[in-house]
Amino acid sequence: MLFFQPCEEEYQIGIVASKKVGNAVHRNRAKRLLRAHFLTSLDNLKAGRYILVAKPNILLNEYNKTNQELFKALKRLKAFIQ
């Protein structure tokens, strides 16, 4: 899940994983995965506030599938630089 609020000045990123994702090890892994996917596309994104929420199935998906889903969410929110 992804939330985006445009802002002219800077990037602000928040990554959240609830206990539904799993224990602390699983939550930290989910946050690391989301952070890695997000940072790879940071050069093409508009400045603003981003909140990424990890869902329980993120640890079950393959790396490429998670990357595609994040790309679709960013595209849906029109967060890419034109």
C-alpha positions in Angstrom: 0.0 0.0 0.0 1.3 3.4 -0.9 0.3 7.0 0.0 1.7 10.1 -1.8 1.3 13.8 -1.1 3.1 16.2 -3.4 5.5 18.6 -1.9 7.8 21.1 -3.6 10.8 21.0 -1.3 12.0 17.5 -0.4 11.4 13.8 -0.2 10.0 12.4 3.0 9.7 8.6 3.2 7.9 6.6 5.9 7.8 2.8 5.9 5.5 0.9 8.2 5.0 -2.8 8.9 2.4 -3.9 11.5 2.6 -7.1 13.5 0.3 -8.8 11.0 3.4 -9.1 8.8 5.1 -11.2 11.3 7.7 -11.1 14.1 10.4 -8.4 14.3 12.6 -10.2 11.8 9.9 -10.4 9.2 8.8 -6.8 9.7 12.4 -5.5 9.3 12.8 -7.6 6.2 9.6 -6.3 4.7 10.7 -2.7 5.4 14.2 -3.4 3.9 12.5 -4.8 0.7 10.2 -1.8 0.4 13.1 0.6 1.0 15.2 -1.1 -1.7 12.4 -1.0 -4.3 11.6 2.6 -3.5 15.2 3.8 -3.7 15.8 2.2 -7.1 13.0 4.4 -8.6 13.8 7.6 -6.6 15.5 9.4 -9.5 12.2 9.3 -11.5 9.9 10.4 -8.7 8.4 13.8 -7.8 9.3 15.4 -4.5 6.8 14.8 -1.8 5.8 12.7 1.1 5.6 8.9 0.6 4.2 6.4 3.1 4.7 2.7 2.3 2.8 0.2 4.2 3.9 -3.4 4.2 1.3 -6.1 3.8 1.7 -9.7 5.0 2.1 -11.2 1.5 5.2 -9.1 0.7 7.4 -11.8 2.1 5.8 -14.4 -0.1 6.2 -12.6 -3.4 9.2 -12.7 -5.6 11.5 -9.6 -5.9 10.4 -8.8 -9.4 6.7 -9.1 -8.6 7.0 -6.7 -5.7 8.9 -4.3 -7.8 6.2 -4.4 -10.5 3.5 -3.8 -7.9 5.3 -0.8 -6.5 5.8 0.6 -10.0 2.1 0.2 -10.7 1.1 2.0 -7.5 3.5 4.9 -8.2 2.2 5.2 -11.7 -1.4 5.1 -10.5 -0.6 8.0 -8.1 1.1 9.9 -10.8 4.2 10.2 -8.8 6.6 9.9 -11.7 8.3 13.0 -13.3 6.9 13.6 -16.7 
